[in-house]
Amino acid sequence: QVRLVESGGGLVQTGGSLNLSCEVSGGIASQYTMGWYRQAPGNQRVKVATITSGGTTYVAGSVAGRFTINRDNAKNAIYLQMNSLKPGDTAVYYCAFWDTLDGTWGQGTQVTVSS
């Protein structure tokens, strides 16, 4: 059974940086598409960035140029480097592992950006 554990969230001021981590157990990160999603209060969960098994990355337009997704095969983990953070980036960030149609999701990590 695949399990995802996210970490790295927290409170940061506008313009600051955070690096989120998602560690995978029970599966191999490099064999599936994985991604980061976020959900702000009252809003739907939206895709932030993804990385395919082949290493192709996608970053949503709202965070392009500020966020970067990458994978460390040796650590069986993916990361989301977030720079130039804005209050609008405040949300719970979730990691997803697309081994099934519904995917496997982590518990989420809170990111709060103060103005």
N, CA, C and O atoms as a Tinker XYZ file with bonds, in Angstrom:
   460  protein
     1  N      0.851000   -1.192000    0.000000    73     2
     2  CA     0.000000    0.000000    0.000000    64     1     3
     3  C      0.889000    1.245000    0.000000    63     2     4     5
     4  O      1.806000    1.377000    0.810000    81     3
     5  N      0.588000    2.149000   -0.931000    73     3     6
     6  CA     1.376000    3.364000   -1.046000    64     5     7
     7  C      0.987000    4.337000    0.056000    63     6     8     9
     8  O     -0.190000    4.505000    0.375000    81     7
     9  N      1.998000    4.971000    0.627000    73     7    10
    10  CA     1.757000    5.998000    1.639000    64     9    11
    11  C      2.635000    7.193000    1.306000    63    10    12    13
    12  O      3.803000    7.055000    0.944000    81    11
    13  N      2.029000    8.382000    1.442000    73    11    14
    14  CA     2.731000    9.629000    1.158000    64    13    15
    15  C      2.784000   10.467000    2.425000    63    14    16    17
    16  O      1.791000   10.591000    3.141000    81    15
    17  N      3.937000   11.035000    2.692000    73    15    18
    18  CA     4.081000   11.901000    3.855000    64    17    19
    19  C      4.672000   13.222000    3.397000    63    18    20    21
    20  O      5.812000   13.287000    2.938000    81    19
    21  N      3.865000   14.287000    3.532000    73    19    22
    22  CA     4.320000   15.624000    3.163000    64    21    23
    23  C      4.912000   16.332000    4.372000    63    22    24    25
    24  O      4.536000   16.076000    5.516000    81    23
    25  N      5.842000   17.221000    4.088000    73    23    26
    26  CA     6.422000   18.047000    5.144000    64    25    27
    27  C      6.971000   19.316000    4.521000    63    26    28    29
    28  O      7.080000   19.429000    3.300000    81    27
    29  N      7.314000   20.266000    5.371000    73    27    30
    30  CA     7.944000   21.485000    4.890000    64    29    31
    31  C      7.060000   22.706000    4.884000    63    30    32    33
    32  O      7.531000   23.806000    4.596000    81    31
    33  N      5.782000   22.541000    5.195000    73    31    34
    34  CA     4.904000   23.698000    5.241000    64    33    35
    35  C      5.191000   24.565000    6.454000    63    34    36    37
    36  O      5.984000   24.207000    7.325000    81    35
    37  N      4.526000   25.712000    6.491000    73    35    38
    38  CA     4.712000   26.599000    7.627000    64    37    39
    39  C      4.225000   27.986000    7.322000    63    38    40    41
    40  O      3.527000   28.219000    6.335000    81    39
    41  N      4.604000   28.914000    8.189000    73    39    42
    42  CA     4.240000   30.322000    8.056000    64    41    43
    43  C      5.439000   31.088000    7.525000    63    42    44    45
    44  O      6.545000   30.975000    8.055000    81    43
    45  N      5.215000   31.861000    6.484000    73    43    46
    46  CA     6.292000   32.631000    5.876000    64    45    47
    47  C      5.755000   33.983000    5.452000    63    46    48    49
    48  O      4.565000   34.125000    5.174000    81    47
    49  N      6.621000   34.964000    5.403000    73    47    50
    50  CA     6.204000   36.284000    4.965000    64    49    51
    51  C      6.189000   36.368000    3.443000    63    50    52    53
    52  O      6.833000   35.572000    2.760000    81    51
    53  N      5.457000   37.330000    2.929000    73    51    54
    54  CA     5.431000   37.576000    1.489000    64    53    55
    55  C      6.850000   37.730000    0.961000    63    54    56    57
    56  O      7.672000   38.447000    1.531000    81    55
    57  N      7.118000   37.036000   -0.147000    73    55    58
    58  CA     8.444000   37.071000   -0.733000    64    57    59
    59  C      9.360000   35.961000   -0.248000    63    58    60    61
    60  O     10.450000   35.772000   -0.789000    81    59
    61  N      8.931000   35.233000    0.756000    73    59    62
    62  CA     9.741000   34.167000    1.310000    64    61    63
    63  C      9.680000   32.890000    0.487000    63    62    64    65
    64  O      9.025000   32.826000   -0.554000    81    63
    65  N     10.383000   31.874000    0.983000    73    63    66
    66  CA    10.477000   30.596000    0.278000    64    65    67
    67  C     10.196000   29.434000    1.225000    63    66    68    69
    68  O     10.436000   29.514000    2.430000    81    67
    69  N      9.692000   28.377000    0.657000    73    67    70
    70  CA     9.517000   27.109000    1.363000    64    69    71
    71  C      9.815000   25.988000    0.383000    63    70    72    73
    72  O      9.643000   26.142000   -0.826000    81    71
    73  N     10.260000   24.861000    0.914000    73    71    74
    74  CA    10.485000   23.687000    0.089000    64    73    75
    75  C      9.690000   22.525000    0.684000    63    74    76    77
    76  O     10.015000   22.023000    1.760000    81    75
    77  N      8.654000   22.108000   -0.026000    73    75    78
    78  CA     7.823000   21.009000    0.437000    64    77    79
    79  C      8.414000   19.683000   -0.012000    63    78    80    81
    80  O      8.969000   19.569000   -1.105000    81    79
    81  N      8.286000   18.688000    0.850000    73    79    82
    82  CA     8.759000   17.341000    0.536000    64    81    83
    83  C      7.605000   16.361000    0.596000    63    82    84    85
    84  O      6.674000   16.528000    1.383000    81    83
    85  N      7.671000   15.342000   -0.237000    73    83    86
    86  CA     6.674000   14.258000   -0.221000    64    85    87
    87  C      7.455000   12.953000   -0.346000    63    86    88    89
    88  O      7.996000   12.631000   -1.404000    81    87
    89  N      7.501000   12.222000    0.745000    73    87    90
    90  CA     8.214000   10.946000    0.765000    64    89    91
    91  C      7.240000    9.809000    0.485000    63    90    92    93
    92  O      6.141000    9.765000    1.039000    81    91
    93  N      7.655000    8.896000   -0.375000    73    91    94
    94  CA     6.803000    7.779000   -0.802000    64    93    95
    95  C      7.288000    6.481000   -0.159000    63    94    96    97
    96  O      8.481000    6.176000   -0.160000    81    95
    97  N      6.351000    5.734000    0.383000    73    95    98
    98  CA     6.643000    4.381000    0.847000    64    97    99
    99  C      5.612000    3.439000    0.247000    63    98   100   101
   100  O      4.466000    3.825000    0.018000    81    99
   101  N      6.024000    2.200000   -0.007000    73    99   102
   102  CA     5.120000    1.233000   -0.601000    64   101   103
   103  C      4.975000    1.372000   -2.100000    63   102   104   105
   104  O      4.160000    0.678000   -2.708000    81   103
   105  N      5.740000    2.243000   -2.702000    73   103   106
   106  CA     5.696000    2.460000   -4.139000    64   105   107
   107  C      6.967000    3.141000   -4.597000    63   106   108   109
   108  O      7.785000    3.554000   -3.775000    81   107
   109  N      7.138000    3.260000   -5.898000    73   107   110
   110  CA     8.340000    3.888000   -6.447000    64   109   111
   111  C      7.945000    5.163000   -7.166000    63   110   112   113
   112  O      7.212000    5.140000   -8.155000    81   111
   113  N      8.444000    6.272000   -6.651000    73   111   114
   114  CA     8.044000    7.584000   -7.162000    64   113   115
   115  C      8.339000    7.745000   -8.640000    63   114   116   117
   116  O      7.578000    8.390000   -9.362000    81   115
   117  N      9.429000    7.169000   -9.092000    73   115   118
   118  CA     9.859000    7.388000  -10.475000    64   117   119
   119  C      9.049000    6.579000  -11.488000    63   118   120   121
   120  O      9.225000    6.754000  -12.694000    81   119
   121  N      8.183000    5.714000  -11.027000    73   119   122
   122  CA     7.424000    4.859000  -11.938000    64   121   123
   123  C      6.058000    5.432000  -12.298000    63   122   124   125
   124  O      5.384000    4.905000  -13.183000    81   123
   125  N      5.648000    6.486000  -11.637000    73   123   126
   126  CA     4.320000    7.068000  -11.867000    64   125   127
   127  C      4.400000    8.591000  -11.921000    63   126   128   129
   128  O      5.364000    9.199000  -11.456000    81   127
   129  N      3.372000    9.181000  -12.497000    73   127   130
   130  CA     3.225000   10.627000  -12.398000    64   129   131
   131  C      2.883000   10.980000  -10.967000    63   130   132   133
   132  O      2.053000   10.334000  -10.327000    81   131
   133  N      3.533000   12.009000  -10.483000    73   131   134
   134  CA     3.216000   12.534000   -9.152000    64   133   135
   135  C      3.008000   14.023000   -9.262000    63   134   136   137
   136  O      3.423000   14.652000  -10.237000    81   135
   137  N      2.362000   14.587000   -8.255000    73   135   138
   138  CA     2.114000   16.013000   -8.341000    64   137   139
   139  C      1.799000   16.660000   -7.019000    63   138   140   141
   140  O      1.614000   15.999000   -5.997000    81   139
   141  N      1.743000   17.971000   -7.071000    73   139   142
   142  CA     1.351000   18.798000   -5.938000    64   141   143
   143  C      0.058000   19.520000   -6.283000    63   142   144   145
   144  O     -0.104000   20.045000   -7.385000    81   143
   145  N     -0.842000   19.537000   -5.338000    73   143   146
   146  CA    -2.118000   20.210000   -5.470000    64   145   147
   147  C     -2.317000   21.077000   -4.230000    63   146   148   149
   148  O     -1.695000   20.841000   -3.194000    81   147
   149  N     -3.176000   22.065000   -4.338000    73   147   150
   150  CA    -3.445000   22.890000   -3.168000    64   149   151
   151  C     -4.918000   23.217000   -3.078000    63   150   152   153
   152  O     -5.637000   23.267000   -4.076000    81   151
   153  N     -5.338000   23.437000   -1.852000    73   151   154
   154  CA    -6.736000   23.775000   -1.597000    64   153   155
   155  C     -6.780000   24.890000   -0.565000    63   154   156   157
   156  O     -6.359000   24.727000    0.581000    81   155
   157  N     -7.300000   26.021000   -1.004000    73   155   158
   158  CA    -7.487000   27.150000   -0.100000    64   157   159
   159  C     -8.884000   27.068000    0.512000    63   158   160   161
   160  O     -9.767000   26.444000   -0.077000    81   159
   161  N     -9.106000   27.675000    1.663000    73   159   162
   162  CA   -10.428000   27.614000    2.315000    64   161   163
   163  C    -11.538000   28.067000    1.380000    63   162   164   165
   164  O    -11.459000   29.142000    0.785000    81   163
   165  N    -12.569000   27.246000    1.254000    73   163   166
   166  CA   -13.712000   27.596000    0.423000    64   165   167
   167  C    -13.518000   27.349000   -1.059000    63   166   168   169
   168  O    -14.419000   27.599000   -1.859000    81   167
   169  N    -12.349000   26.860000   -1.426000    73   167   170
   170  CA   -12.051000   26.625000   -2.847000    64   169   171
   171  C    -11.846000   25.145000   -3.133000    63   170   172   173
   172  O    -11.641000   24.345000   -2.220000    81   171
   173  N    -11.904000   24.797000   -4.391000    73   171   174
   174  CA   -11.632000   23.425000   -4.799000    64   173   175
   175  C    -10.121000   23.176000   -4.819000    63   174   176   177
   176  O     -9.313000   24.101000   -4.902000    81   175
   177  N     -9.785000   21.913000   -4.740000    73   175   178
   178  CA    -8.378000   21.522000   -4.853000    64   177   179
   179  C     -7.939000   21.706000   -6.307000    63   178   180   181
   180  O     -8.635000   21.276000   -7.227000    81   179
   181  N     -6.799000   22.338000   -6.510000    73   179   182
   182  CA    -6.309000   22.607000   -7.858000    64   181   183
   183  C     -4.880000   22.095000   -8.016000    63   182   184   185
   184  O     -4.122000   21.986000   -7.053000    81   183
   185  N     -4.552000   21.794000   -9.238000    73   183   186
   186  CA    -3.232000   21.279000   -9.555000    64   185   187
   187  C     -2.218000   22.426000   -9.549000    63   186   188   189
   188  O     -2.472000   23.503000  -10.089000    81   187
   189  N     -1.080000   22.174000   -8.935000    73   187   190
   190  CA    -0.012000   23.164000   -8.888000    64   189   191
   191  C      1.126000   22.763000   -9.812000    63   190   192   193
   192  O      1.612000   23.569000  -10.604000    81   191
   193  N      1.546000   21.509000   -9.701000    73   191   194
   194  CA     2.677000   21.040000  -10.508000    64   193   195
   195  C      2.663000   19.524000  -10.551000    63   194   196   197
   196  O      2.214000   18.865000   -9.614000    81   195
   197  N      3.170000   18.974000  -11.669000    73   195   198
   198  CA     3.277000   17.530000  -11.789000    64   197   199
   199  C      4.606000   17.154000  -12.418000    63   198   200   201
   200  O      5.259000   17.963000  -13.077000    81   199
   201  N      4.988000   15.902000  -12.196000    73   199   202
   202  CA     6.193000   15.359000  -12.822000    64   201   203
   203  C      5.885000   13.926000  -13.235000    63   202   204   205
   204  O      5.402000   13.129000  -12.430000    81   203
   205  N      6.167000   13.603000  -14.499000    73   203   206
   206  CA     5.874000   12.276000  -15.009000    64   205   207
   207  C      7.010000   11.310000  -14.688000    63   206   208   209
   208  O      8.071000   11.705000  -14.205000    81   207
   209  N      6.760000   10.048000  -14.966000    73   207   210
   210  CA     7.804000    9.051000  -14.748000    64   209   211
   211  C      9.025000    9.355000  -15.603000    63   210   212   213
   212  O     10.150000    9.020000  -15.232000    81   211
   213  N      8.804000    9.984000  -16.738000    73   211   214
   214  CA     9.924000   10.327000  -17.611000    64   213   215
   215  C     10.617000   11.621000  -17.235000    63   214   216   217
   216  O     11.620000   12.000000  -17.839000    81   215
   217  N     10.076000   12.297000  -16.232000    73   215   218
   218  CA    10.708000   13.527000  -15.763000    64   217   219
   219  C     10.150000   14.804000  -16.361000    63   218   220   221
   220  O     10.648000   15.892000  -16.072000    81   219
   221  N      9.121000   14.686000  -17.192000    73   219   222
   222  CA     8.491000   15.885000  -17.753000    64   221   223
   223  C      7.703000   16.591000  -16.670000    63   222   224   225
   224  O      6.925000   15.973000  -15.943000    81   223
   225  N      7.913000   17.884000  -16.573000    73   223   226
   226  CA     7.234000   18.649000  -15.525000    64   225   227
   227  C      6.203000   19.614000  -16.107000    63   226   228   229
   228  O      6.298000   20.071000  -17.246000    81   227
   229  N      5.225000   19.895000  -15.267000    73   227   230
   230  CA     4.194000   20.886000  -15.573000    64   229   231
   231  C      4.050000   21.756000  -14.342000    63   230   232   233
   232  O      4.052000   21.258000  -13.217000    81   231
   233  N      3.925000   23.049000  -14.554000    73   231   234
   234  CA     3.690000   23.992000  -13.466000    64   233   235
   235  C      2.544000   24.894000  -13.878000    63   234   236   237
   236  O      2.543000   25.419000  -14.991000    81   235
   237  N      1.581000   25.083000  -13.014000    73   235   238
   238  CA     0.429000   25.927000  -13.310000    64   237   239
   239  C      0.875000   27.358000  -13.585000    63   238   240   241
   240  O      1.872000   27.833000  -13.040000    81   239
   241  N      0.121000   28.026000  -14.434000    73   239   242
   242  CA     0.467000   29.383000  -14.805000    64   241   243
   243  C      0.550000   30.339000  -13.631000    63   242   244   245
   244  O      1.356000   31.269000  -13.635000    81   243
   245  N     -0.280000   30.112000  -12.629000    73   243   246
   246  CA    -0.316000   31.017000  -11.476000    64   245   247
   247  C      0.964000   30.981000  -10.638000    63   246   248   249
   248  O      1.231000   31.900000   -9.864000    81   247
   249  N      1.739000   29.935000  -10.794000    73   247   250
   250  CA     2.968000   29.798000  -10.003000    64   249   251
   251  C      4.203000   29.649000  -10.881000    63   250   252   253
   252  O      5.313000   29.505000  -10.370000    81   251
   253  N      4.020000   29.682000  -12.182000    73   251   254
   254  CA     5.158000   29.520000  -13.102000    64   253   255
   255  C      6.194000   30.622000  -12.843000    63   254   256   257
   256  O      5.862000   31.791000  -12.648000    81   255
   257  N      7.450000   30.198000  -12.852000    73   255   258
   258  CA     8.527000   31.143000  -12.583000    64   257   259
   259  C      8.833000   31.302000  -11.109000    63   258   260   261
   260  O      9.859000   31.875000  -10.742000    81   259
   261  N      7.940000   30.793000  -10.251000    73   259   262
   262  CA     8.158000   30.900000   -8.800000    64   261   263
   263  C      8.299000   29.524000   -8.149000    63   262   264   265
   264  O      9.065000   29.362000   -7.199000    81   263
   265  N      7.562000   28.537000   -8.656000    73   263   266
   266  CA     7.570000   27.187000   -8.086000    64   265   267
   267  C      8.275000   26.225000   -9.038000    63   266   268   269
   268  O      8.190000   26.360000  -10.259000    81   267
   269  N      8.964000   25.261000   -8.462000    73   267   270
   270  CA     9.643000   24.231000   -9.232000    64   269   271
   271  C      9.386000   22.872000   -8.592000    63   270   272   273
   272  O      9.509000   22.716000   -7.377000    81   271
   273  N      9.028000   21.888000   -9.416000    73   271   274
   274  CA     8.839000   20.534000   -8.919000    64   273   275
   275  C     10.033000   19.688000   -9.366000    63   274   276   277
   276  O     10.513000   19.803000  -10.494000    81   275
   277  N     10.490000   18.844000   -8.459000    73   275   278
   278  CA    11.551000   17.924000   -8.840000    64   277   279
   279  C     11.442000   16.640000   -8.038000    63   278   280   281
   280  O     10.675000   16.542000   -7.080000    81   279
   281  N     12.225000   15.667000   -8.451000    73   279   282
   282  CA    12.158000   14.330000   -7.852000    64   281   283
   283  C     13.561000   13.832000   -7.532000    63   282   284   285
   284  O     14.501000   14.053000   -8.295000    81   283
   285  N     13.686000   13.174000   -6.419000    73   283   286
   286  CA    14.942000   12.532000   -6.037000    64   285   287
   287  C     14.690000   11.031000   -6.001000    63   286   288   289
   288  O     14.096000   10.518000   -5.052000    81   287
   289  N     15.135000   10.336000   -7.022000    73   287   290
   290  CA    14.858000    8.902000   -7.108000    64   289   291
   291  C     15.522000    8.130000   -5.964000    63   290   292   293
   292  O     14.966000    7.149000   -5.470000    81   291
   293  N     16.690000    8.566000   -5.552000    73   291   294
   294  CA    17.389000    7.876000   -4.468000    64   293   295
   295  C     16.628000    7.964000   -3.149000    63   294   296   297
   296  O     16.661000    7.043000   -2.333000    81   295
   297  N     15.945000    9.084000   -2.958000    73   295   298
   298  CA    15.169000    9.274000   -1.725000    64   297   299
   299  C     13.713000    8.898000   -1.905000    63   298   300   301
   300  O     12.934000    8.942000   -0.952000    81   299
   301  N     13.334000    8.525000   -3.135000    73   299   302
   302  CA    11.949000    8.152000   -3.425000    64   301   303
   303  C     10.992000    9.250000   -2.966000    63   302   304   305
   304  O     10.035000    9.002000   -2.233000    81   303
   305  N     11.276000   10.453000   -3.412000    73   303   306
   306  CA    10.510000   11.602000   -2.959000    64   305   307
   307  C     10.402000   12.646000   -4.065000    63   306   308   309
   308  O     11.212000   12.681000   -4.991000    81   307
   309  N      9.396000   13.483000   -3.949000    73   307   310
   310  CA     9.307000   14.658000   -4.809000    64   309   311
   311  C      9.288000   15.899000   -3.927000    63   310   312   313
   312  O      9.011000   15.834000   -2.729000    81   311
   313  N      9.590000   17.032000   -4.558000    73   311   314
   314  CA     9.700000   18.276000   -3.816000    64   313   315
   315  C      9.007000   19.395000   -4.585000    63   314   316   317
   316  O      8.838000   19.323000   -5.802000    81   315
   317  N      8.614000   20.417000   -3.856000    73   315   318
   318  CA     8.077000   21.620000   -4.475000    64   317   319
   319  C      8.811000   22.800000   -3.862000    63   318   320   321
   320  O      8.575000   23.165000   -2.710000    81   319
   321  N      9.696000   23.387000   -4.641000    73   319   322
   322  CA    10.409000   24.573000   -4.202000    64   321   323
   323  C      9.551000   25.780000   -4.539000    63   322   324   325
   324  O      9.216000   26.017000   -5.699000    81   323
   325  N      9.201000   26.535000   -3.514000    73   323   326
   326  CA     8.310000   27.670000   -3.687000    64   325   327
   327  C      9.053000   28.936000   -3.304000    63   326   328   329
   328  O      9.481000   29.101000   -2.162000    81   327
   329  N      9.197000   29.819000   -4.265000    73   327   330
   330  CA     9.883000   31.094000   -4.045000    64   329   331
   331  C      8.924000   32.254000   -4.283000    63   330   332   333
   332  O      7.862000   32.081000   -4.881000    81   331
   333  N      9.299000   33.408000   -3.821000    73   331   334
   334  CA     8.499000   34.627000   -4.011000    64   333   335
   335  C      7.044000   34.389000   -3.629000    63   334   336   337
   336  O      6.130000   34.726000   -4.383000    81   335
   337  N      6.844000   33.823000   -2.488000    73   335   338
   338  CA     5.503000   33.461000   -2.054000    64   337   339
   339  C      4.628000   34.683000   -1.836000    63   338   340   341
   340  O      5.092000   35.743000   -1.414000    81   339
   341  N      3.344000   34.503000   -2.138000    73   339   342
   342  CA     2.354000   35.565000   -2.019000    64   341   343
   343  C      1.232000   35.098000   -1.092000    63   342   344   345
   344  O      1.050000   33.896000   -0.901000    81   343
   345  N      0.490000   36.024000   -0.523000    73   343   346
   346  CA    -0.642000   35.612000    0.320000    64   345   347
   347  C     -1.616000   34.686000   -0.412000    63   346   348   349
   348  O     -2.232000   33.820000    0.209000    81   347
   349  N     -1.755000   34.863000   -1.712000    73   347   350
   350  CA    -2.638000   34.009000   -2.501000    64   349   351
   351  C     -2.175000   32.573000   -2.609000    63   350   352   353
   352  O     -2.925000   31.714000   -3.076000    81   351
   353  N     -0.950000   32.295000   -2.186000    73   351   354
   354  CA    -0.446000   30.927000   -2.181000    64   353   355
   355  C     -0.844000   30.172000   -0.914000    63   354   356   357
   356  O     -0.585000   28.975000   -0.791000    81   355
   357  N     -1.466000   30.866000    0.013000    73   355   358
   358  CA    -1.893000   30.231000    1.256000    64   357   359
   359  C     -2.913000   29.130000    0.971000    63   358   360   361
   360  O     -3.942000   29.367000    0.339000    81   359
   361  N     -2.611000   27.936000    1.443000    73   359   362
   362  CA    -3.471000   26.772000    1.188000    64   361   363
   363  C     -2.890000   25.553000    1.903000    63   362   364   365
   364  O     -1.784000   25.583000    2.442000    81   363
   365  N     -3.671000   24.498000    1.884000    73   363   366
   366  CA    -3.120000   23.190000    2.258000    64   365   367
   367  C     -2.597000   22.555000    0.976000    63   366   368   369
   368  O     -3.309000   22.480000   -0.025000    81   367
   369  N     -1.364000   22.106000    1.013000    73   367   370
   370  CA    -0.731000   21.514000   -0.153000    64   369   371
   371  C     -0.698000   19.990000    0.009000    63   370   372   373
   372  O     -0.273000   19.458000    1.034000    81   371
   373  N     -1.158000   19.321000   -1.032000    73   371   374
   374  CA    -1.239000   17.864000   -1.023000    64   373   375
   375  C     -0.350000   17.264000   -2.106000    63   374   376   377
   376  O     -0.206000   17.808000   -3.200000    81   375
   377  N      0.225000   16.155000   -1.769000    73   375   378
   378  CA     1.010000   15.374000   -2.716000    64   377   379
   379  C      0.135000   14.232000   -3.237000    63   378   380   381
   380  O     -0.646000   13.652000   -2.483000    81   379
   381  N      0.267000   13.913000   -4.526000    73   379   382
   382  CA    -0.526000   12.842000   -5.126000    64   381   383
   383  C      0.367000   11.897000   -5.914000    63   382   384   385
   384  O      1.356000   12.300000   -6.527000    81   383
   385  N     -0.014000   10.636000   -5.875000    73   383   386
   386  CA     0.726000    9.551000   -6.550000    64   385   387
   387  C     -0.290000    8.850000   -7.438000    63   386   388   389
   388  O     -1.231000    8.231000   -6.941000    81   387
   389  N     -0.103000    8.945000   -8.754000    73   387   390
   390  CA    -1.141000    8.492000   -9.670000    64   389   391
   391  C     -0.914000    7.045000  -10.111000    63   390   392   393
   392  O     -0.612000    6.758000  -11.270000    81   391
   393  N     -1.072000    6.151000   -9.139000    73   391   394
   394  CA    -0.983000    4.717000   -9.437000    64   393   395
   395  C     -2.335000    4.139000   -9.790000    63   394   396   397
   396  O     -2.411000    3.027000  -10.313000    81   395
   397  N     -3.403000    4.869000   -9.516000    73   395   398
   398  CA    -4.762000    4.439000   -9.841000    64   397   399
   399  C     -5.513000    5.644000  -10.387000    63   398   400   401
   400  O     -4.985000    6.756000  -10.371000    81   399
   401  N     -6.719000    5.447000  -10.864000    73   399   402
   402  CA    -7.515000    6.560000  -11.383000    64   401   403
   403  C     -7.779000    7.607000  -10.305000    63   402   404   405
   404  O     -7.801000    8.804000  -10.590000    81   403
   405  N     -7.977000    7.162000   -9.083000    73   403   406
   406  CA    -8.253000    8.091000   -7.989000    64   405   407
   407  C     -6.985000    8.640000   -7.353000    63   406   408   409
   408  O     -7.028000    9.645000   -6.643000    81   407
   409  N     -5.870000    7.992000   -7.603000    73   407   410
   410  CA    -4.605000    8.412000   -7.027000    64   409   411
   411  C     -4.531000    8.124000   -5.539000    63   410   412   413
   412  O     -5.530000    7.808000   -4.893000    81   411
   413  N     -3.340000    8.238000   -5.021000    73   411   414
   414  CA    -3.104000    8.141000   -3.585000    64   413   415
   415  C     -2.653000    9.513000   -3.117000    63   414   416   417
   416  O     -1.809000   10.152000   -3.745000    81   415
   417  N     -3.232000    9.965000   -1.991000    73   415   418
   418  CA    -2.990000   11.332000   -1.520000    64   417   419
   419  C     -2.356000   11.329000   -0.140000    63   418   420   421
   420  O     -2.595000   10.447000    0.684000    81   419
   421  N     -1.546000   12.340000    0.077000    73   419   422
   422  CA    -1.001000   12.544000    1.400000    64   421   423
   423  C     -1.994000   13.291000    2.281000    63   422   424   425
   424  O     -3.104000   13.619000    1.861000    81   423
   425  N     -1.566000   13.547000    3.508000    73   423   426
   426  CA    -2.466000   14.189000    4.473000    64   425   427
   427  C     -2.488000   15.703000    4.326000    63   426   428   429
   428  O     -3.355000   16.372000    4.889000    81   427
   429  N     -1.550000   16.238000    3.581000    73   427   430
   430  CA    -1.499000   17.677000    3.359000    64   429   431
   431  C     -0.588000   18.388000    4.334000    63   430   432   433
   432  O     -0.370000   17.923000    5.453000    81   431
   433  N     -0.058000   19.515000    3.903000    73   431   434
   434  CA     0.762000   20.360000    4.758000    64   433   435
   435  C      0.327000   21.813000    4.545000    63   434   436   437
   436  O      0.167000   22.259000    3.409000    81   435
   437  N      0.142000   22.530000    5.626000    73   435   438
   438  CA    -0.372000   23.901000    5.559000    64   437   439
   439  C      0.745000   24.878000    5.206000    63   438   440   441
   440  O      1.826000   24.854000    5.793000    81   439
   441  N      0.456000   25.727000    4.241000    73   439   442
   442  CA     1.346000   26.838000    3.889000    64   441   443
   443  C      0.567000   28.123000    4.090000    63   442   444   445
   444  O     -0.505000   28.308000    3.513000    81   443
   445  N      1.105000   28.997000    4.902000    73   443   446
   446  CA     0.468000   30.280000    5.169000    64   445   447
   447  C      1.462000   31.388000    4.867000    63   446   448   449
   448  O      2.571000   31.414000    5.401000    81   447
   449  N      1.045000   32.300000    4.001000    73   447   450
   450  CA     1.901000   33.416000    3.619000    64   449   451
   451  C      1.278000   34.696000    4.159000    63   450   452   453
   452  O      0.162000   35.061000    3.790000    81   451
   453  N      2.002000   35.362000    5.023000    73   451   454
   454  CA     1.485000   36.591000    5.635000    64   453   455
   455  C      1.887000   37.800000    4.798000    63   454   456   457
   456  O      2.935000   37.821000    4.152000    81   455
   457  N      1.016000   38.802000    4.833000    73   455   458
   458  CA     1.287000   40.025000    4.042000    64   457   459
   459  C      2.068000   41.041000    4.842000    63   458   460
   460  O      2.379000   42.118000    4.335000    81   459
